[in-house]
Amino acid sequence: MIWQNWAKRLTSVLKLKGEVIAVTYAFQPAVKGKKGKHWVCQALLDVNRGETIVLTEESSSCGGGTYHLGLGSRPTGEADRALKKFLVEGEKLFCSIAAFYRSQQLTAPPPYGLADTVVISPLSAATLRPDVLVFICNPEQACRLVTLATYSDGIPPKTEIVGSTCHMAIAYSLVSGELNLSLLDYTSRRIKGFAPDQLCVTIPFHKMPAVMESVDSCTAGTAKVEFPPEFRRMFRDAEHELAKGERKGSDA
């Protein structure tokens, strides 16, 4: 599978510490995953370490994750009231239920009704065509990924950086077709063990061929900075600083 080669190449070039994550929506796929029930945010960490997770409405531990991935409907009645109360008075992520409502209405909707199964697996071993790829990375690696993704067309991605981790890291890019940069929600960071310098970059599968073609041509990949004579004459100080940065980067 070509995407398995992508995983090896990007892991090497970007010096990623864990697996690139493949997410595929499917109908009852013949894929075996880690047994038990799973939180979506924990599943991302588990797959980053090499596990495969198959999520359904029954195997998802988090009602919010079930809803945001489109595997089940949003809670209603007493369950809905309890959730809102928890978000405002428990997690304290919103000052009011109005602020929570606003955050939901102004972001992309979940992919409800798309499929009944979400397969989350290491890209290096994925047998199903991914819908989106998730990179758990540090800010520098994220910078390089965004630069590689915009190298060929220069079009800035339309990101959504507010919401749950499952929405920002998976569902938004699936629904919108846009690259997304996610800082993760603060509860996920605290209770699931994400490192302070970790964030997520999510790239839809259809954008990946251009990303891979950019690796050898762009300095965010493996290309070297070059200084045309005109630049040398006009910006010698800037050239010096860029050269220092190049040497420092190659030593890292």
C-alpha positions as CSV (number, residue, x, y, z in Angstrom):
1,M,0.0,0.0,0.0
2,I,1.4,3.4,-1.0
3,W,0.4,5.0,2.2
4,Q,2.5,2.6,4.2
5,N,5.5,3.9,2.4
6,W,4.4,7.5,3.2
7,A,4.4,6.6,6.9
8,K,8.0,5.4,6.7
9,R,9.2,8.4,4.7
10,L,7.5,11.1,6.9
11,T,8.6,9.4,10.1
12,S,12.2,9.5,8.9
13,V,12.2,13.0,7.5
14,L,10.3,14.7,10.3
15,K,11.8,12.5,13.1
16,L,8.4,11.6,14.4
17,K,8.5,9.7,17.7
18,G,5.3,7.6,17.2
19,E,3.2,6.1,14.4
20,V,1.3,8.3,11.9
21,I,-2.4,7.5,12.5
22,A,-4.8,6.4,9.8
23,V,-8.5,6.9,10.3
24,T,-11.0,5.1,8.1
25,Y,-14.8,5.2,8.2
26,A,-16.2,1.8,7.1
27,F,-19.0,-0.7,7.3
28,Q,-18.1,-3.7,9.5
29,P,-14.5,-4.0,8.2
30,A,-12.5,-7.2,8.6
31,V,-10.0,-5.6,10.9
32,K,-9.2,-6.7,14.4
33,G,-8.4,-4.1,17.0
34,K,-7.6,-3.9,20.7
35,K,-10.4,-5.4,22.8
36,G,-12.6,-3.4,25.1
37,K,-14.2,0.0,25.2
38,H,-12.2,3.1,24.3
39,W,-12.1,6.9,24.6
40,V,-11.3,8.5,21.2
41,C,-8.6,10.7,22.7
42,Q,-7.0,7.7,24.4
43,A,-7.3,5.7,21.1
44,L,-5.2,8.3,19.3
45,L,-2.4,7.8,21.9
46,D,-2.7,4.0,21.8
47,V,-2.5,4.0,18.0
48,N,0.4,6.4,18.1
49,R,2.1,3.6,20.1
50,G,1.3,0.9,17.6
51,E,-2.2,-0.4,18.6
52,T,-5.2,-0.7,16.3
53,I,-8.6,0.5,17.6
54,V,-12.0,-0.2,16.0
55,L,-14.7,2.2,17.3
56,T,-18.4,1.6,17.1
57,E,-21.3,3.1,19.1
58,E,-20.9,0.1,21.4
59,S,-17.1,0.2,21.9
60,S,-16.9,4.0,22.4
61,S,-16.6,4.9,26.1
62,C,-17.2,8.6,25.7
63,G,-20.7,9.8,24.7
64,G,-19.1,13.0,23.4
65,G,-16.7,11.1,21.2
66,T,-19.5,8.8,19.9
67,Y,-21.5,11.9,18.9
68,H,-18.6,13.9,17.5
69,L,-17.4,11.0,15.3
70,G,-20.9,10.5,14.0
71,L,-21.3,7.0,15.5
72,G,-24.4,7.9,17.6
73,S,-26.9,10.7,18.2
74,R,-26.4,13.5,20.6
75,P,-27.7,13.0,24.2
76,T,-31.2,14.3,24.8
77,G,-33.4,14.9,27.8
78,E,-31.8,14.4,31.2
79,A,-28.6,13.1,29.7
80,D,-28.3,16.4,27.7
81,R,-28.9,18.5,30.7
82,A,-26.4,16.5,32.7
83,L,-23.7,17.0,30.0
84,K,-24.2,20.7,29.8
85,K,-24.0,21.0,33.6
86,F,-20.8,19.0,33.6
87,L,-19.2,21.2,30.9
88,V,-20.0,24.4,32.7
89,E,-19.8,23.4,36.3
90,G,-17.5,20.3,36.2
91,E,-15.0,20.6,33.4
92,K,-15.4,24.4,33.5
93,L,-14.6,24.7,29.8
94,F,-17.4,27.1,29.1
95,C,-18.8,29.9,31.3
96,S,-22.4,29.2,30.4
97,I,-24.6,26.8,28.4
98,A,-25.1,29.6,25.9
99,A,-21.3,29.7,25.2
100,F,-21.3,25.9,24.8
101,Y,-24.2,26.1,22.4
102,R,-22.5,28.9,20.4
103,S,-19.4,26.7,20.0
104,Q,-21.4,23.9,18.6
105,Q,-23.4,25.9,16.2
106,L,-20.4,27.7,14.7
107,T,-18.3,24.6,14.0
108,A,-18.7,21.9,11.4
109,P,-21.3,19.2,12.2
110,P,-20.4,15.6,13.0
111,P,-20.4,13.1,10.1
112,Y,-23.6,11.5,11.5
113,G,-24.9,8.6,9.4
114,L,-21.7,8.2,7.4
115,A,-20.7,4.8,8.7
116,D,-21.1,2.6,11.8
117,T,-17.4,1.9,12.3
118,V,-14.2,4.0,12.6
119,V,-10.9,2.1,12.2
120,I,-8.0,3.9,13.8
121,S,-4.6,2.2,13.0
122,P,-1.0,2.9,12.4
123,L,-0.6,4.2,8.8
124,S,2.5,1.9,8.4
125,A,0.2,-1.1,8.8
126,A,-3.1,0.2,7.5
127,T,-4.9,-2.2,5.1
128,L,-7.9,0.1,4.5
129,R,-7.6,3.3,2.5
130,P,-7.5,6.1,5.1
131,D,-9.9,9.0,5.1
132,V,-7.7,11.3,7.2
133,L,-4.2,11.0,8.6
134,V,-3.4,12.3,12.1
135,F,0.1,13.3,13.2
136,I,0.8,13.7,17.0
137,C,3.8,15.9,16.8
138,N,5.6,18.9,18.3
139,P,5.2,22.5,17.0
140,E,8.2,22.3,14.7
141,Q,7.0,19.1,13.1
142,A,3.6,20.7,12.8
143,C,5.1,23.7,11.1
144,R,6.9,21.5,8.6
145,L,3.7,19.5,7.8
146,V,1.6,22.6,7.2
147,T,4.4,24.0,5.0
148,L,4.6,20.8,3.0
149,A,0.9,20.8,2.6
150,T,0.7,24.3,1.2
151,Y,3.9,24.2,-0.9
152,S,2.2,23.2,-4.1
153,D,-0.8,25.6,-4.1
154,G,-0.2,28.2,-1.4
155,I,-3.8,28.0,-0.2
156,P,-4.1,28.6,3.6
157,P,-6.1,25.9,5.3
158,K,-9.3,26.8,7.0
159,T,-8.8,25.5,10.5
160,E,-11.1,24.9,13.5
161,I,-9.2,25.0,16.7
162,V,-12.1,25.1,19.2
163,G,-13.9,22.0,20.3
164,S,-13.3,18.5,21.5
165,T,-10.2,16.6,20.5
166,C,-12.2,14.0,18.6
167,H,-13.9,16.8,16.6
168,M,-10.7,18.8,15.9
169,A,-8.4,15.8,15.3
170,I,-10.7,13.7,13.2
171,A,-14.2,14.8,12.4
172,Y,-13.5,18.3,11.1
173,S,-11.0,17.3,8.5
174,L,-13.2,14.4,7.4
175,V,-16.3,16.7,6.9
176,S,-14.5,19.8,5.5
177,G,-11.7,18.2,3.5
178,E,-9.4,20.8,5.1
179,L,-6.1,20.3,6.9
180,N,-6.5,21.1,10.6
181,L,-4.2,22.0,13.4
182,S,-5.5,21.0,16.8
183,L,-4.2,22.1,20.2
184,L,-6.5,19.4,21.7
185,D,-9.0,20.1,24.4
186,Y,-7.6,20.8,27.8
187,T,-9.4,17.8,29.5
188,S,-7.9,15.4,27.0
189,R,-4.5,16.8,27.7
190,R,-4.9,16.4,31.5
191,I,-6.5,13.1,31.8
192,K,-5.1,11.1,28.9
193,G,-1.4,12.0,29.2
194,F,-0.6,14.1,26.1
195,A,2.8,15.8,26.6
196,P,2.8,19.6,26.9
197,D,4.6,20.0,23.5
198,Q,2.3,17.6,21.6
199,L,-0.5,18.8,19.2
200,C,-2.2,17.2,16.3
201,V,-2.1,18.0,12.6
202,T,-4.8,16.2,10.5
203,I,-4.5,15.9,6.7
204,P,-7.2,14.5,4.5
205,F,-6.0,11.6,2.4
206,H,-6.7,13.4,-0.9
207,K,-4.1,16.0,0.0
208,M,-1.3,13.6,0.8
209,P,0.0,13.0,-2.7
210,A,0.9,16.7,-3.0
211,V,2.5,16.6,0.5
212,M,4.7,13.7,-0.5
213,E,5.7,15.3,-3.8
214,S,6.8,18.4,-1.8
215,V,9.2,16.5,0.5
216,D,12.2,16.7,-1.8
217,S,11.5,20.1,-3.2
218,C,10.6,22.1,0.0
219,T,13.0,23.1,2.8
220,A,10.3,21.9,5.2
221,G,11.2,18.5,3.8
222,T,14.7,17.6,2.6
223,A,15.6,20.5,0.2
224,K,18.4,22.9,1.2
225,V,18.2,26.7,1.4
226,E,19.9,28.4,-1.6
227,F,20.9,32.0,-1.7
228,P,20.6,33.7,-5.2
229,P,23.3,36.4,-5.9
230,E,20.7,39.1,-5.6
231,F,19.7,38.0,-2.2
232,R,23.4,37.8,-1.1
233,R,24.0,41.4,-2.2
234,M,20.9,42.9,-0.5
235,F,20.5,40.7,2.6
236,R,23.8,39.5,3.9
237,D,22.8,39.7,7.5
238,A,19.6,37.7,6.8
239,E,21.7,35.2,4.8
240,H,24.0,34.7,7.8
241,E,21.1,34.1,10.1
242,L,19.4,31.6,7.7
243,A,22.7,29.8,7.3
244,K,23.1,29.5,11.1
245,G,19.6,28.1,11.3
246,E,20.3,25.6,8.6
247,R,23.5,24.4,10.5
248,K,21.6,24.2,13.7
249,G,18.8,22.2,12.1
250,S,21.2,19.7,10.5
251,D,22.8,19.2,13.9
252,A,19.6,18.4,15.7
